[in-house]
Amino acid sequence: ISGVLRLPGGLPFLPFITDPNHLGGVLFNRYVRPDIVPGVPLRNPLWKRSCPTGASTPPSGCEPYINPAAFMRPVKGSLGNAPRTLDIRSPRQEYFDFSISKDLPLGKEGKRRINLRVDLLNAFNHPNFRYNNTGNTPFGMGTFPSETTINATEFATWQAFSPSTRSAVTLTQVQTLVNATRTAAGALPLDFYHVQLPQGFATRDPLSFDITTLEGYKLYRIRQTYDANFGSLFAIQNGTGGPRYLQFGVRIFF
C-alpha cells in the first residue's frame, strides 16, 4: 500500500488590460495594467467555490475569483499602477494518489508470480483550480471602450431592455449628455473611462446600466468590451489534477 499527498499553493495573479490603451500599435498588449482601487478586496466576495466548473468561460451568473471592482482602467495613454503580479493566489490544490499492489506466487520456486495493482489518482475527487489568464491567449480586463456617441440602434436596444421605465428617455438626451464632456477637438477626456466598477460587474448586462447618467453611460460602454473571464478560474481536467481516475493492472512475471 502506498500513497502520495501533494498540497501546492496557488499561483499569483497577473493583472493587465487587453488593449494597449492608445499607447501605440500592439507592442504594449498585455503590458498595460489596470489601476488598483485602494481598500477594495482583491478576492471577490461574490465568488462561490461551486461556480468555476467550466474549462474556459465561467458559467452564467458566476462571479470571477478576482474582484473586478478592485481595478479601474488607467487614464488613456498611461500604463496603470498595478504591479506585474499580485499576491492574491488561486485556491490551494490538493492531490492524494493511492495505490494497492499484491503479488500472488505461481509455482513453488518463487520465480513466477502475478502482480495485481489498483491506482487511484486524485482519490478523493477533490476539485482543483487555476487562473484562467495563463497560456498563449490569457484573459485581460477587455478592450478599449467605444468613444463614439451612442447611435440610434444601440439606444433602441437599451430602451427595449426595460421599456416601461425608459420610454420617456430620448436618444438626443443621452447624446447631449456625453457630447457636453468632449474637448474642443471633439475627443472625450483622457480620464473618461477611468471609473470604479461596482460589485457584481462581471455578471451585469451592459443594458442594465442607466445611460442617462454619465457614470451609467461609462459603465455601459466599459461592460460592452469587458472580458468576463478576467480573474476567473478553470477546473483542471488533465493529468492527476482532474477528476478521480482509477486504473487497474495485471502483470505476469515468469
C-alpha positions as CSV (number, residue, x, y, z in Angstrom):
1,I,0.0,0.0,0.0
2,S,1.4,3.4,-0.9
3,G,0.2,7.0,-1.3
4,V,1.3,10.5,-2.2
5,L,-0.2,13.7,-0.8
6,R,0.7,17.0,-2.5
7,L,-0.5,20.4,-1.4
8,P,0.9,23.0,-3.8
9,G,-0.1,26.6,-3.3
10,G,-1.9,28.7,-5.9
11,L,-0.2,30.9,-8.4
12,P,-0.1,34.8,-8.1
13,F,-2.4,36.8,-10.4
14,L,-1.1,38.7,-13.4
15,P,-3.4,41.8,-14.0
16,F,-3.5,43.6,-17.4
17,I,-5.9,45.1,-19.8
18,T,-6.3,43.5,-23.2
19,D,-5.6,46.6,-25.4
20,P,-2.6,48.9,-25.5
21,N,-4.6,51.9,-24.1
22,H,-3.7,54.0,-27.1
23,L,0.0,53.8,-26.4
24,G,0.7,52.9,-30.0
25,G,0.3,49.7,-32.0
26,V,0.3,46.3,-30.4
27,L,3.7,46.5,-28.7
28,F,2.0,47.3,-25.4
29,N,-0.5,44.5,-25.5
30,R,-0.5,42.7,-22.1
31,Y,1.9,45.3,-20.7
32,V,-0.7,47.9,-19.7
33,R,-2.0,47.2,-16.2
34,P,-5.1,48.5,-14.6
35,D,-5.1,50.9,-11.6
36,I,-5.6,49.4,-8.2
37,V,-8.6,50.8,-6.2
38,P,-7.4,51.2,-2.6
39,G,-9.4,49.5,0.1
40,V,-11.3,47.1,-2.2
41,P,-10.6,43.4,-1.6
42,L,-8.8,41.6,-4.4
43,R,-10.7,38.3,-3.8
44,N,-14.2,38.7,-5.0
45,P,-16.7,38.5,-2.1
46,L,-19.3,37.2,-4.5
47,W,-17.2,34.3,-5.7
48,K,-18.5,30.8,-4.9
49,R,-16.4,27.7,-5.0
50,S,-19.2,25.8,-6.7
51,C,-19.0,28.2,-9.7
52,P,-15.8,27.6,-11.6
53,T,-16.6,24.3,-13.3
54,G,-16.0,25.3,-16.9
55,A,-12.7,24.8,-18.7
56,S,-12.8,28.4,-20.1
57,T,-15.9,30.6,-19.9
58,P,-17.3,30.8,-16.4
59,P,-21.0,29.6,-16.0
60,S,-23.7,32.3,-16.3
61,G,-24.2,34.2,-13.0
62,C,-20.9,33.1,-11.6
63,E,-18.6,36.0,-10.5
64,P,-14.8,35.5,-11.1
65,Y,-12.4,34.8,-8.2
66,I,-10.7,38.1,-8.7
67,N,-12.8,41.1,-7.9
68,P,-13.2,43.4,-10.9
69,A,-14.3,46.3,-8.6
70,A,-10.7,46.3,-7.2
71,F,-9.5,47.7,-10.6
72,M,-10.0,50.6,-12.9
73,R,-9.0,51.2,-16.5
74,P,-6.0,53.6,-16.4
75,V,-6.2,57.0,-17.9
76,K,-5.9,56.8,-21.6
77,G,-2.3,56.8,-22.7
78,S,-0.9,55.6,-19.3
79,L,0.4,52.2,-18.1
80,G,-1.6,51.8,-14.9
81,N,-0.2,51.4,-11.4
82,A,-0.9,47.7,-10.7
83,P,2.3,45.6,-10.1
84,R,3.3,42.9,-12.5
85,T,2.0,40.2,-10.2
86,L,-0.5,40.4,-7.3
87,D,-0.1,38.1,-4.3
88,I,-3.7,37.0,-4.4
89,R,-3.3,33.3,-5.2
90,S,-5.7,30.8,-6.7
91,P,-7.0,28.2,-4.2
92,R,-4.6,25.7,-2.9
93,Q,-4.5,22.5,-4.9
94,E,-4.9,19.1,-3.2
95,Y,-3.8,15.8,-4.7
96,F,-3.9,12.4,-3.0
97,D,-2.9,9.4,-5.1
98,F,-3.3,6.0,-3.6
99,S,-2.1,2.5,-4.8
100,I,-2.7,-1.0,-3.7
101,S,-0.4,-3.8,-5.1
102,K,-0.5,-7.5,-4.4
103,D,1.9,-10.3,-5.6
104,L,0.5,-13.8,-6.0
105,P,3.2,-16.6,-6.4
106,L,2.9,-19.1,-9.2
107,G,4.7,-22.4,-8.5
108,K,7.0,-23.4,-5.6
109,E,10.3,-22.0,-6.8
110,G,9.1,-18.4,-6.4
111,K,10.3,-17.1,-9.8
112,R,6.9,-16.8,-11.3
113,R,4.2,-14.5,-9.9
114,I,1.2,-12.4,-10.8
115,N,1.1,-8.8,-9.7
116,L,-2.3,-7.1,-9.2
117,R,-2.4,-3.3,-8.9
118,V,-5.0,-0.7,-8.4
119,D,-4.2,3.1,-8.6
120,L,-6.5,5.9,-7.6
121,L,-5.3,9.3,-8.9
122,N,-7.0,12.2,-7.0
123,A,-8.6,9.5,-4.9
124,F,-10.9,11.9,-3.0
125,N,-12.1,13.5,-6.3
126,H,-11.0,16.9,-5.0
127,P,-11.6,19.8,-7.5
128,N,-8.5,21.8,-8.3
129,F,-8.5,25.2,-10.0
130,R,-6.0,27.5,-11.7
131,Y,-6.2,31.1,-13.0
132,N,-7.6,31.4,-16.5
133,N,-5.2,34.2,-17.6
134,T,-2.2,31.9,-18.4
135,G,-1.1,30.3,-21.6
136,N,-0.9,31.8,-25.1
137,T,-4.2,33.6,-25.0
138,P,-4.6,34.9,-21.5
139,F,-7.7,36.9,-20.4
140,G,-7.3,40.6,-19.6
141,M,-9.9,43.1,-18.5
142,G,-11.1,43.8,-22.0
143,T,-10.5,46.1,-25.0
144,F,-10.8,49.9,-25.1
145,P,-14.5,51.1,-24.9
146,S,-16.1,52.9,-27.8
147,E,-15.6,56.6,-27.8
148,T,-18.3,57.2,-30.4
149,T,-21.6,58.6,-29.1
150,I,-24.4,56.0,-28.8
151,N,-26.3,55.6,-32.1
152,A,-30.0,55.0,-32.7
153,T,-29.7,51.2,-33.0
154,E,-27.8,50.9,-29.7
155,F,-30.2,53.3,-28.0
156,A,-33.2,51.3,-29.2
157,T,-31.7,48.1,-27.8
158,W,-31.0,49.7,-24.5
159,Q,-34.5,51.2,-24.3
160,A,-36.1,47.8,-25.2
161,F,-34.3,46.2,-22.2
162,S,-36.8,47.9,-19.9
163,P,-39.4,49.8,-22.0
164,S,-41.7,50.5,-19.1
165,T,-39.1,52.7,-17.3
166,R,-37.2,54.0,-20.3
167,S,-39.9,55.1,-22.7
168,A,-39.5,58.8,-21.8
169,V,-35.8,58.8,-22.4
170,T,-34.7,60.2,-25.8
171,L,-31.6,59.5,-27.9
172,T,-30.8,63.2,-28.1
173,Q,-30.8,63.4,-24.3
174,V,-28.1,60.8,-24.0
175,Q,-26.0,62.1,-26.9
176,T,-26.1,65.6,-25.5
177,L,-25.0,64.3,-22.0
178,V,-21.9,62.7,-23.5
179,N,-21.0,65.3,-26.1
180,A,-21.0,68.0,-23.4
181,T,-17.9,66.4,-21.9
182,R,-15.9,66.4,-25.2
183,T,-12.9,68.7,-25.7
184,A,-12.7,71.4,-28.3
185,A,-11.2,68.8,-30.7
186,G,-14.2,66.6,-30.2
187,A,-12.4,63.9,-28.1
188,L,-13.6,62.5,-24.8
189,P,-11.4,63.4,-21.8
190,L,-8.4,61.2,-21.2
191,D,-9.9,60.0,-17.9
192,F,-13.4,59.5,-19.2
193,Y,-13.3,55.7,-18.7
194,H,-11.2,55.9,-15.5
195,V,-14.1,54.9,-13.3
196,Q,-14.5,52.4,-10.5
197,L,-16.5,49.3,-11.3
198,P,-19.3,48.2,-9.0
199,Q,-19.5,44.8,-7.2
200,G,-21.0,42.2,-9.5
201,F,-19.8,44.0,-12.6
202,A,-18.7,40.8,-14.4
203,T,-22.2,39.3,-14.4
204,R,-24.1,42.6,-15.1
205,D,-25.7,43.0,-18.5
206,P,-24.4,46.2,-20.2
207,L,-28.0,47.1,-20.9
208,S,-28.8,47.2,-17.2
209,F,-26.8,50.4,-16.6
210,D,-28.6,53.8,-16.6
211,I,-27.1,55.7,-19.5
212,T,-29.0,58.8,-18.7
213,T,-26.2,59.5,-16.2
214,L,-22.5,59.9,-17.1
215,E,-21.4,57.2,-14.6
216,G,-24.0,54.7,-16.0
217,Y,-23.1,55.5,-19.6
218,K,-19.4,54.9,-18.9
219,L,-20.1,51.6,-17.2
220,Y,-22.4,50.6,-20.1
221,R,-19.5,51.2,-22.6
222,I,-16.9,49.5,-20.4
223,R,-19.1,46.5,-19.9
224,Q,-19.6,46.1,-23.6
225,T,-15.9,45.4,-24.1
226,Y,-15.1,43.9,-20.7
227,D,-14.0,40.2,-20.7
228,A,-15.9,38.3,-18.0
229,N,-13.1,35.7,-17.9
230,F,-10.8,38.3,-16.3
231,G,-9.7,36.9,-12.9
232,S,-11.7,33.7,-13.3
233,L,-10.6,30.1,-12.6
234,F,-10.8,26.9,-14.6
235,A,-11.1,23.4,-13.4
236,I,-8.0,21.3,-14.1
237,Q,-9.1,18.4,-16.4
238,N,-6.0,16.6,-17.4
239,G,-3.3,14.6,-15.6
240,T,-3.6,13.9,-11.9
241,G,-5.2,17.3,-11.3
242,G,-8.5,16.4,-12.9
243,P,-11.4,14.2,-11.7
244,R,-10.7,11.0,-9.9
245,Y,-9.0,8.4,-12.1
246,L,-8.9,4.7,-11.4
247,Q,-6.6,2.3,-13.3
248,F,-6.2,-1.5,-12.8
249,G,-3.2,-3.5,-13.9
250,V,-2.2,-7.2,-14.1
251,R,1.4,-8.2,-14.6
252,I,2.7,-11.7,-15.0
253,F,6.4,-12.5,-14.2
254,F,7.8,-15.8,-15.4
